């Protein structure tokens, strides 16, 4: 391997080089033989070299596997030129080669070319996978794998015989270790994301309400009693809030049956749940008497309300102890936005007159007073007499 190739242009197979060393008589061959004698002379005279019951081809492959265990390689597709190595990397034959008939190789010489993602195989030898049951047995490791069969949506458990990252064989595991099973479920959630779980719009609003109060408190005093419950933070804490409830999950469809609300509620210690309803209420009562839901998915939160229901209200509603004005989406009777503002007083004083002209023309049967601050709010076309 350290000498110049004695069969340049003859493909990648090192077994052909061994045959040439036995039969050839050129200067290159003699130089290799001389170097081999020098290496052999370094061994103590009494070194015992037991004979292994291997063919020459098997012995060559075994020696190279001992020398380069990370370069044991398995063909990705039958007859193809691409291989996966035990170290997880990839290598390929750039040109057709006789070794492409072999499912297993040991690669002795690799090289990379500019612009190519995979390394190129220059010299290698076919490997009999049966050697892993014999002289190469020390390279085999047992690995219990729990993962999802994405096609059928079920959890599979199997015991794998591996050489590095390569799987030699696999067999089903009849029973699942609960800890490993739970970790496999969490790994699936981390891979797929929290969208795998049965979120409701109300739960997403709950998450956003907490995020708002946490942000305001951090801005005000640098820290917050409100926990970080973003998707990224929840994924990091799956063992804490999700794992205890996965005992009956064995199919992908079972995730949809989880009751997510009480699981997430465990992350909000008392008295924060009560404070949440006080500081970031789900809905606000407007002057007409209607309770209008806030949308916390935007910052600041949005209160979308028909303009007529705010008659008599001088200032923009605020939440979070008065520290956060909401964003008003003022709607027409058909619930179409006519104005977006966080300054209701300015809207009444400067913009309402123009908006009233337009709305009075489109909705003449509705109530459009000249002085909205003195008018009676209504959720109907006109106030009750």
PAVEX-760653 format. One record per residue (C-alpha): residue in three letters; residue number from 1; y negated, z negated, x. Coordinates in pm, 1 decimal. Layout:
<sites>
SITE   resn   resi          v          w          u
SITE    ala    NUM          Y          Z          X
...
</sites>
This chain:
<sites>
SITE   resn   resi          v          w          u
SITE    unk      1        0.0        0.0        0.0
SITE    unk      2     -243.0      -63.3      286.3
SITE    unk      3     -160.5      267.8      455.4
SITE    unk      4     -265.9      617.2      362.7
SITE    unk      5      -63.0      759.6       73.0
SITE    unk      6      241.3      941.4      216.2
SITE    unk      7      274.3     1155.9      -99.8
SITE    unk      8      -78.5     1258.5     -179.1
SITE    unk      9     -103.1     1454.6     -504.2
SITE    unk     10      245.2     1353.4     -620.6
SITE    unk     11      141.8     1132.7     -909.8
SITE    unk     12      117.5      754.1     -929.5
SITE    unk     13      485.0      649.8     -904.7
SITE    unk     14      549.4      416.1     -610.8
SITE    unk     15      924.7      461.4     -651.9
SITE    unk     16      879.8      816.0     -522.0
SITE    unk     17      709.1      673.0     -212.3
SITE    unk     18     1004.7      443.4     -151.4
SITE    unk     19     1241.7      739.1     -164.6
SITE    unk     20     1017.3      926.9       76.6
SITE    unk     21     1022.1      631.2      317.8
SITE    unk     22     1399.6      641.4      322.0
SITE    unk     23     1426.1     1016.9      371.1
SITE    unk     24     1106.7     1130.5      537.6
SITE    unk     25     1032.4     1168.5      907.6
SITE    unk     26      660.7     1246.1      924.3
SITE    unk     27      401.2     1052.0     1120.7
SITE    unk     28      274.0      878.1      805.9
SITE    unk     29      625.8      761.8      722.0
SITE    unk     30      688.5      631.7     1070.7
SITE    unk     31      361.6      437.4     1069.0
SITE    unk     32      456.9      264.9      743.8
SITE    unk     33      803.8      179.5      876.9
SITE    unk     34      653.4       34.9     1196.8
SITE    unk     35      413.8     -183.2      995.3
SITE    unk     36      705.1     -302.6      780.6
SITE    unk     37      895.5     -409.8     1093.8
SITE    unk     38      590.1     -601.6     1213.7
SITE    unk     39      564.9     -789.0      884.0
SITE    unk     40      936.7     -865.3      890.2
SITE    unk     41      911.1    -1002.5     1245.6
SITE    unk     42      667.4    -1266.8     1124.5
SITE    unk     43      945.8    -1436.4      930.2
SITE    unk     44     1130.8    -1718.4     1109.7
SITE    unk     45     1467.4    -1602.9     1242.8
SITE    unk     46     1661.7    -1835.6     1012.9
SITE    unk     47     1484.2    -1729.2      691.9
SITE    unk     48     1737.5    -1696.5      413.8
SITE    unk     49     1679.0    -1386.4      203.6
SITE    unk     50     1924.9    -1410.7      -85.4
SITE    unk     51     2019.7    -1084.1     -244.1
SITE    unk     52     1920.4    -1047.5     -608.4
SITE    unk     53     2144.0     -848.2     -843.6
SITE    unk     54     1877.4     -582.2     -888.0
SITE    unk     55     1858.7     -210.6     -839.4
SITE    unk     56     1608.2      -78.6     -588.1
SITE    unk     57     1374.9       23.4     -870.2
SITE    unk     58     1398.8     -322.3    -1027.7
SITE    unk     59     1345.3     -494.1     -693.4
SITE    unk     60     1033.0     -286.4     -625.9
SITE    unk     61      889.1     -367.8     -969.9
SITE    unk     62      973.3     -737.9     -932.0
SITE    unk     63      806.5     -759.4     -588.7
SITE    unk     64      491.0     -594.4     -719.9
SITE    unk     65      490.2     -826.5    -1023.7
SITE    unk     66      505.1    -1125.0     -788.7
SITE    unk     67      218.8     -977.5     -585.3
SITE    unk     68        5.0     -871.5     -883.8
SITE    unk     69      107.1    -1076.8    -1190.3
SITE    unk     70     -227.8    -1000.5    -1354.5
SITE    unk     71     -153.7     -625.6    -1332.5
SITE    unk     72      165.2     -625.2    -1533.5
SITE    unk     73       77.9     -371.9    -1802.9
SITE    unk     74      205.3     -262.7    -2140.8
SITE    unk     75      150.6       76.2    -2300.1
SITE    unk     76      -81.0       71.0    -2597.8
SITE    unk     77       72.8      370.3    -2771.9
SITE    unk     78      405.1      537.2    -2703.0
SITE    unk     79      361.1      831.6    -2468.7
SITE    unk     80       -8.2      755.3    -2418.2
SITE    unk     81     -193.9      705.9    -2093.6
SITE    unk     82     -370.4      380.1    -2182.4
SITE    unk     83     -229.3       38.9    -2089.2
SITE    unk     84     -330.2     -321.5    -2144.5
SITE    unk     85     -298.6     -556.8    -1847.9
SITE    unk     86     -176.2     -914.6    -1846.1
SITE    unk     87     -529.4    -1022.7    -1756.9
SITE    unk     88     -656.5     -870.0    -2080.6
SITE    unk     89     -828.8     -570.1    -1924.4
SITE    unk     90     -745.9     -204.2    -1983.3
SITE    unk     91     -643.1       78.4    -1750.2
SITE    unk     92     -545.2      438.7    -1799.6
SITE    unk     93     -409.5      751.5    -1637.5
SITE    unk     94     -687.7     1005.8    -1613.3
SITE    unk     95     -439.5     1292.0    -1569.3
SITE    unk     96      -89.2     1336.0    -1716.6
SITE    unk     97      168.5     1142.7    -1514.4
SITE    unk     98      544.6     1092.3    -1530.9
SITE    unk     99      493.3      717.5    -1564.7
SITE    unk    100      337.6      770.2    -1906.4
SITE    unk    101      694.7      769.2    -2040.4
SITE    unk    102      724.3      402.8    -1939.7
SITE    unk    103      628.6      124.9    -2184.9
SITE    unk    104      586.7     -130.6    -1904.0
SITE    unk    105      428.5      -90.5    -1559.8
SITE    unk    106      314.1     -294.3    -1264.3
SITE    unk    107       -8.4     -142.9    -1135.1
SITE    unk    108      -53.4     -170.2     -759.7
SITE    unk    109     -381.2       15.2     -722.5
SITE    unk    110     -668.6       36.2     -968.9
SITE    unk    111    -1010.0      190.7     -944.8
SITE    unk    112    -1311.2      241.7    -1165.2
SITE    unk    113    -1517.4      554.6    -1205.2
SITE    unk    114    -1880.4      569.2    -1304.8
SITE    unk    115    -1930.4      621.0    -1674.8
SITE    unk    116    -1575.6      512.8    -1769.4
SITE    unk    117    -1503.7      192.7    -1957.2
SITE    unk    118    -1140.2      163.8    -1849.2
SITE    unk    119    -1015.1      147.2    -1493.7
SITE    unk    120     -805.6      429.4    -1353.4
SITE    unk    121     -441.8      382.3    -1250.6
SITE    unk    122     -380.3      526.3     -903.1
SITE    unk    123      -43.6      380.4     -804.6
SITE    unk    124      209.4      192.0    -1016.1
SITE    unk    125      580.1      150.7    -1080.5
SITE    unk    126      791.4      130.9    -1395.2
SITE    unk    127      889.3     -221.9    -1496.4
SITE    unk    128     1209.4     -321.1    -1673.6
SITE    unk    129     1098.9     -581.4    -1930.9
SITE    unk    130     1443.4     -739.4    -1898.2
SITE    unk    131     1328.4     -885.2    -1565.5
SITE    unk    132     1126.9    -1141.1    -1762.2
SITE    unk    133     1460.5    -1289.6    -1866.7
SITE    unk    134     1556.3    -1322.9    -1499.9
SITE    unk    135     1362.5    -1314.9    -1172.7
SITE    unk    136     1023.8    -1289.9    -1347.3
SITE    unk    137     1098.9    -1567.5    -1595.1
SITE    unk    138      834.4    -1795.6    -1442.8
SITE    unk    139      564.8    -1557.5    -1566.0
SITE    unk    140      666.9    -1603.5    -1929.7
SITE    unk    141      489.7    -1861.3    -2146.0
SITE    unk    142      561.8    -1970.2    -2502.2
SITE    unk    143      264.0    -1961.9    -2735.1
SITE    unk    144      253.8    -2065.9    -3100.6
SITE    unk    145       17.1    -1836.3    -3286.6
SITE    unk    146     -125.5    -1897.2    -3631.7
SITE    unk    147     -340.0    -1621.8    -3772.5
SITE    unk    148     -409.4    -1423.2    -4082.4
SITE    unk    149     -226.5    -1114.4    -4190.1
SITE    unk    150     -541.0     -927.8    -4291.4
SITE    unk    151     -346.8     -668.5    -4489.3
SITE    unk    152     -161.3     -917.5    -4709.6
SITE    unk    153     -415.9    -1200.7    -4694.9
SITE    unk    154     -165.3    -1471.6    -4598.2
SITE    unk    155     -138.1    -1712.7    -4308.3
SITE    unk    156      131.0    -1620.3    -4056.7
SITE    unk    157      284.6    -1851.9    -3798.4
SITE    unk    158      491.3    -1720.6    -3510.7
SITE    unk    159      615.0    -1819.3    -3166.2
SITE    unk    160      527.8    -1562.8    -2902.6
SITE    unk    161      674.3    -1505.3    -2557.6
SITE    unk    162      379.3    -1394.8    -2349.5
SITE    unk    163      310.7    -1258.1    -2005.7
SITE    unk    164      -55.2    -1334.6    -1965.5
SITE    unk    165     -224.5    -1168.3    -2262.8
SITE    unk    166       74.2     -943.5    -2335.6
SITE    unk    167      324.8    -1028.3    -2608.4
SITE    unk    168      687.9     -974.8    -2506.6
SITE    unk    169      847.6    -1089.9    -2830.6
SITE    unk    170      765.9    -1288.1    -3141.6
SITE    unk    171      959.7    -1479.8    -3402.9
SITE    unk    172      844.3    -1653.3    -3723.5
SITE    unk    173      787.4    -2028.1    -3719.9
SITE    unk    174      949.1    -2183.3    -4027.2
SITE    unk    175      715.0    -2483.9    -4036.7
SITE    unk    176      345.7    -2514.5    -3958.7
SITE    unk    177      187.2    -2786.7    -3753.5
SITE    unk    178      -89.6    -2915.2    -3982.9
SITE    unk    179     -346.0    -2950.5    -3706.3
SITE    unk    180     -282.5    -2599.9    -3574.9
SITE    unk    181     -274.6    -2467.2    -3928.6
SITE    unk    182     -615.5    -2620.5    -4002.7
SITE    unk    183     -762.7    -2476.2    -3685.4
SITE    unk    184     -631.0    -2131.8    -3776.8
SITE    unk    185     -804.1    -2158.4    -4114.4
SITE    unk    186    -1130.8    -2265.3    -3952.0
SITE    unk    187    -1103.4    -1980.2    -3701.7
SITE    unk    188    -1080.9    -1738.1    -3992.5
SITE    unk    189    -1394.0    -1886.1    -4152.7
SITE    unk    190    -1581.8    -1863.3    -3823.8
SITE    unk    191    -1468.5    -1502.4    -3780.0
SITE    unk    192    -1549.7    -1393.7    -4135.1
SITE    unk    193    -1855.1    -1615.8    -4183.3
SITE    unk    194    -1945.6    -1858.3    -4460.4
SITE    unk    195    -1953.3    -1572.6    -4710.6
SITE    unk    196    -1575.2    -1621.4    -4727.2
SITE    unk    197    -1641.0    -1942.8    -4922.4
SITE    unk    198    -1735.7    -1953.0    -5293.8
SITE    unk    199    -2111.8    -1995.6    -5263.4
SITE    unk    200    -2314.0    -2002.1    -5584.1
SITE    unk    201    -2686.3    -1924.2    -5618.2
SITE    unk    202    -2741.8    -2294.7    -5693.7
SITE    unk    203    -2575.5    -2398.6    -5366.8
SITE    unk    204    -2783.5    -2151.8    -5167.9
SITE    unk    205    -3093.6    -2296.2    -5333.9
SITE    unk    206    -2973.7    -2648.5    -5243.4
SITE    unk    207    -2938.5    -2538.7    -4882.2
SITE    unk    208    -3286.1    -2381.2    -4881.3
SITE    unk    209    -3447.6    -2689.9    -5039.1
SITE    unk    210    -3312.7    -2908.0    -4758.6
SITE    unk    211    -3424.7    -2654.0    -4497.9
SITE    unk    212    -3779.6    -2661.8    -4637.4
SITE    unk    213    -3806.2    -3042.4    -4627.9
SITE    unk    214    -3657.4    -3052.2    -4278.2
SITE    unk    215    -3904.6    -2792.1    -4149.7
SITE    unk    216    -4205.5    -2968.4    -4300.6
SITE    unk    217    -4100.7    -3304.0    -4155.7
SITE    unk    218    -4034.7    -3160.3    -3810.0
SITE    unk    219    -4375.5    -2988.5    -3812.4
SITE    unk    220    -4540.8    -3314.4    -3913.8
SITE    unk    221    -4365.9    -3564.7    -3685.9
SITE    unk    222    -4139.9    -3372.2    -3446.9
SITE    unk    223    -3811.2    -3490.0    -3600.3
SITE    unk    224    -3650.7    -3521.0    -3939.6
SITE    unk    225    -3403.7    -3731.6    -4132.1
SITE    unk    226    -3300.9    -3415.9    -4315.2
SITE    unk    227    -2993.0    -3264.1    -4149.9
SITE    unk    228    -2975.6    -2910.3    -4015.3
SITE    unk    229    -2760.5    -2727.2    -4270.8
SITE    unk    230    -2819.4    -2364.0    -4182.1
SITE    unk    231    -2516.7    -2134.2    -4181.5
SITE    unk    232    -2496.6    -2160.3    -3802.2
SITE    unk    233    -2503.5    -2541.4    -3816.2
SITE    unk    234    -2243.8    -2550.9    -4093.0
SITE    unk    235    -2010.5    -2329.8    -3890.9
SITE    unk    236    -2036.9    -2572.5    -3600.0
SITE    unk    237    -1946.4    -2866.2    -3826.6
SITE    unk    238    -1653.4    -2713.2    -4016.9
SITE    unk    239    -1415.6    -2983.5    -3895.1
SITE    unk    240    -1639.1    -3244.9    -4054.0
SITE    unk    241    -1695.9    -3105.6    -4403.0
SITE    unk    242    -1444.6    -2825.5    -4467.6
SITE    unk    243    -1123.3    -2908.1    -4280.9
SITE    unk    244    -1028.5    -3211.8    -4498.5
SITE    unk    245    -1014.4    -2987.9    -4807.3
SITE    unk    246     -797.2    -2703.1    -4670.7
SITE    unk    247     -457.1    -2862.9    -4728.9
SITE    unk    248     -355.3    -2623.6    -5006.2
SITE    unk    249     -507.4    -2306.1    -4862.6
SITE    unk    250     -238.4    -2061.2    -4753.5
SITE    unk    251     -372.4    -1733.1    -4889.9
SITE    unk    252     -709.9    -1567.2    -4856.5
SITE    unk    253     -760.2    -1586.1    -5231.4
SITE    unk    254     -729.9    -1967.0    -5219.7
SITE    unk    255    -1072.7    -1995.6    -5056.9
SITE    unk    256    -1231.4    -1881.4    -5383.1
SITE    unk    257    -1077.7    -2183.4    -5558.5
SITE    unk    258    -1247.5    -2441.9    -5336.8
SITE    unk    259    -1512.0    -2664.8    -5497.3
SITE    unk    260    -1782.7    -2621.1    -5237.5
SITE    unk    261    -2055.3    -2839.4    -5387.0
SITE    unk    262    -1895.4    -3184.5    -5329.8
SITE    unk    263    -1786.2    -3078.9    -4980.6
SITE    unk    264    -2140.0    -2994.0    -4877.2
SITE    unk    265    -2276.5    -3302.5    -5052.4
SITE    unk    266    -2096.2    -3519.4    -4796.7
SITE    unk    267    -2341.8    -3392.5    -4534.8
SITE    unk    268    -2642.1    -3543.8    -4715.9
SITE    unk    269    -2638.3    -3926.0    -4684.3
SITE    unk    270    -2795.7    -4154.1    -4942.0
SITE    unk    271    -3080.7    -4180.0    -5040.7
SITE    unk    272    -3156.4    -3820.7    -4939.1
SITE    unk    273    -2998.3    -3667.4    -5254.7
SITE    unk    274    -3240.0    -3862.8    -5475.3
SITE    unk    275    -3533.8    -3775.6    -5249.4
SITE    unk    276    -3430.7    -3409.8    -5258.1
SITE    unk    277    -3473.3    -3395.6    -5635.8
SITE    unk    278    -3809.3    -3571.3    -5608.6
SITE    unk    279    -3958.1    -3374.1    -5318.3
SITE    unk    280    -3801.5    -3032.5    -5374.8
SITE    unk    281    -3725.1    -3017.4    -5747.4
SITE    unk    282    -3510.3    -2741.3    -5890.2
SITE    unk    283    -3773.3    -2669.9    -6157.3
SITE    unk    284    -4136.2    -2750.8    -6237.7
SITE    unk    285    -4278.7    -2816.4    -6584.2
SITE    unk    286    -4580.5    -2593.0    -6643.8
SITE    unk    287    -4863.6    -2658.8    -6894.7
SITE    unk    288    -4686.0    -2468.1    -7173.5
SITE    unk    289    -4402.2    -2721.8    -7155.6
SITE    unk    290    -4152.2    -2476.4    -7007.1
SITE    unk    291    -3947.2    -2583.5    -6708.6
SITE    unk    292    -3954.7    -2298.5    -6456.8
SITE    unk    293    -3709.9    -2277.5    -6169.2
SITE    unk    294    -3845.0    -2248.7    -5818.3
SITE    unk    295    -3700.6    -1992.2    -5578.4
SITE    unk    296    -3655.2    -2160.0    -5240.4
SITE    unk    297    -3506.0    -1851.5    -5074.5
SITE    unk    298    -3861.3    -1753.1    -4979.3
SITE    unk    299    -4114.5    -1947.7    -4774.7
SITE    unk    300    -4317.0    -2091.9    -4936.5
SITE    unk    301    -4106.1    -2136.2    -5252.0
SITE    unk    302    -4190.0    -1903.4    -5539.6
SITE    unk    303    -4276.0    -2006.3    -5894.7
SITE    unk    304    -4255.4    -1693.9    -6112.6
SITE    unk    305    -4426.2    -1777.0    -6443.1
SITE    unk    306    -4605.3    -1590.3    -6718.4
SITE    unk    307    -4979.1    -1615.5    -6675.1
SITE    unk    308    -5037.3    -1748.5    -7028.5
SITE    unk    309    -4819.8    -2053.0    -6957.6
SITE    unk    310    -5064.3    -2172.4    -6688.7
SITE    unk    311    -5381.1    -2178.3    -6899.5
SITE    unk    312    -5554.4    -2509.1    -6841.4
SITE    unk    313    -5403.7    -2566.5    -6496.1
SITE    unk    314    -5681.0    -2583.3    -6237.6
SITE    unk    315    -5487.6    -2605.7    -5910.8
SITE    unk    316    -5171.7    -2456.1    -5761.2
SITE    unk    317    -4867.1    -2679.5    -5814.0
SITE    unk    318    -4745.3    -2857.9    -5503.0
SITE    unk    319    -4411.8    -3005.7    -5394.5
SITE    unk    320    -4285.5    -3210.4    -5098.1
SITE    unk    321    -4518.7    -3499.6    -5172.6
SITE    unk    322    -4815.8    -3262.7    -5209.1
SITE    unk    323    -4773.6    -3105.1    -4865.9
SITE    unk    324    -4641.8    -2767.6    -4982.3
SITE    unk    325    -4822.2    -2546.9    -5237.2
SITE    unk    326    -4588.4    -2306.0    -5411.2
SITE    unk    327    -4645.3    -1932.7    -5419.4
SITE    unk    328    -4730.1    -1825.8    -5773.2
SITE    unk    329    -4597.5    -1496.0    -5906.1
SITE    unk    330    -4813.8    -1459.0    -6214.5
SITE    unk    331    -4631.7    -1246.0    -6469.2
SITE    unk    332    -4733.1    -1030.3    -6762.9
SITE    unk    333    -4575.6    -1090.1    -7107.5
SITE    unk    334    -4310.9     -835.1    -6998.4
SITE    unk    335    -4243.8    -1053.8    -6694.1
SITE    unk    336    -4387.8     -805.5    -6447.1
SITE    unk    337    -4596.5     -946.4    -6156.2
SITE    unk    338    -4969.5     -899.9    -6199.9
SITE    unk    339    -5082.5    -1127.5    -5915.7
SITE    unk    340    -4936.5    -1325.9    -5624.3
SITE    unk    341    -5137.5    -1625.2    -5505.8
SITE    unk    342    -5126.1    -1970.9    -5354.5
SITE    unk    343    -5481.0    -2043.1    -5470.1
SITE    unk    344    -5482.1    -2063.9    -5847.8
SITE    unk    345    -5840.8    -2196.5    -5861.4
SITE    unk    346    -5965.2    -1888.4    -5674.5
SITE    unk    347    -5765.3    -1661.0    -5903.1
SITE    unk    348    -5923.7    -1809.8    -6216.0
SITE    unk    349    -6271.3    -1788.4    -6063.8
SITE    unk    350    -6258.4    -1445.7    -5900.3
SITE    unk    351    -5969.6    -1232.7    -6024.6
SITE    unk    352    -5872.0    -1339.3    -6374.6
SITE    unk    353    -6149.4    -1145.5    -6549.8
SITE    unk    354    -6028.4     -811.9    -6411.3
SITE    unk    355    -5662.0     -896.7    -6474.6
SITE    unk    356    -5749.9     -999.7    -6833.2
SITE    unk    357    -5907.6     -660.3    -6904.9
SITE    unk    358    -5593.9     -479.6    -6794.3
SITE    unk    359    -5353.6     -713.2    -6976.3
SITE    unk    360    -5563.9     -710.5    -7296.6
SITE    unk    361    -5541.4     -332.2    -7301.5
SITE    unk    362    -5162.9     -329.4    -7251.9
SITE    unk    363    -5081.4     -634.8    -7464.0
SITE    unk    364    -5351.6     -649.5    -7735.4
SITE    unk    365    -5151.1     -881.2    -7962.0
SITE    unk    366    -5140.0    -1151.9    -7694.6
SITE    unk    367    -5387.2    -1430.9    -7632.6
SITE    unk    368    -5637.8    -1358.0    -7351.2
SITE    unk    369    -5916.2    -1620.3    -7358.8
SITE    unk    370    -6239.0    -1580.7    -7168.4
SITE    unk    371    -6209.6    -1930.3    -7019.3
SITE    unk    372    -5847.5    -1986.3    -6905.5
SITE    unk    373    -5914.9    -2343.1    -6793.1
SITE    unk    374    -6016.0    -2449.7    -7144.2
SITE    unk    375    -5754.2    -2242.1    -7325.3
SITE    unk    376    -5426.8    -2367.2    -7467.9
SITE    unk    377    -5121.6    -2263.9    -7262.4
SITE    unk    378    -4846.2    -2088.5    -7451.1
SITE    unk    379    -4501.2    -1939.8    -7399.6
SITE    unk    380    -4555.1    -1724.6    -7711.2
SITE    unk    381    -4781.3    -1428.1    -7774.9
SITE    unk    382    -5044.2    -1668.7    -7909.5
SITE    unk    383    -5072.1    -2048.4    -7938.9
SITE    unk    384    -4940.9    -2203.7    -8259.4
SITE    unk    385    -5224.4    -2266.3    -8509.0
</sites>
